[in-house]
Amino acid sequence: MGFLLWCILLVLCWPLALLALVIYPIVWLILLPFRILGIAVEGVLELFRAIILLPARILRGPRTARV
């Protein structure tokens, strides 16, 4: 879908399409640290969630296998 939109932009305004083609990798590199930070924050939040829910999982007891 993105490629199709870029082709339409290339036909309508080729300088803007070429500028977008050049700027896209730069923007991707700038946003990369934020993606890594998001993965790290998500991991920390999942750890906190597991710690908070641990007493409930212990009190629930072992799961029985249903056949």
C-alpha positions in Angstrom: 0.0 0.0 0.0 2.8 2.4 0.9 4.6 1.6 -2.4 1.4 2.4 -4.3 1.0 5.7 -2.6 4.6 6.5 -3.3 4.1 5.7 -7.0 1.1 8.0 -7.1 3.2 10.7 -5.4 6.0 10.1 -7.9 3.6 10.8 -10.8 2.0 13.8 -9.2 5.0 15.5 -7.7 8.3 13.7 -8.4 10.6 16.1 -6.4 8.5 15.4 -3.2 8.6 11.7 -3.9 12.4 11.7 -4.2 12.7 13.8 -1.1 10.5 11.3 0.8 12.7 8.4 -0.5 15.8 10.1 0.8 14.4 11.3 4.2 12.7 7.9 5.1 15.9 6.1 6.2 17.0 9.2 8.2 13.7 9.3 10.0 13.8 5.5 10.6 17.3 5.9 12.2 16.1 8.8 14.4 13.1 6.8 15.6 15.1 3.6 16.3 16.1 4.5 19.8 12.5 5.2 20.7 11.5 1.7 19.5 14.3 0.1 21.6 13.2 2.2 24.6 9.6 1.0 24.1 10.7 -2.6 24.0 12.6 -2.1 27.3 9.7 -0.3 29.0 7.3 -3.0 27.9 9.7 -5.6 29.4 9.9 -3.8 32.7 6.1 -3.4 32.9 5.6 -7.1 32.2 8.1 -7.9 35.0 6.2 -5.7 37.4 2.9 -7.3 36.3 4.4 -10.8 36.9 5.6 -9.8 40.4 2.3 -8.3 41.3 0.3 -11.3 40.1 2.7 -13.9 41.6 0.8 -14.2 45.0 -2.5 -14.9 43.2 -0.8 -17.5 41.0 0.7 -19.2 44.0 -2.6 -19.2 46.0 -4.5 -20.6 43.0 -2.3 -23.8 43.1 -1.0 -26.0 40.4 -3.0 -26.4 37.3 -4.4 -29.9 36.5 -4.0 -31.3 33.1 -7.4 -31.9 31.4 -7.6 -34.8 29.0 
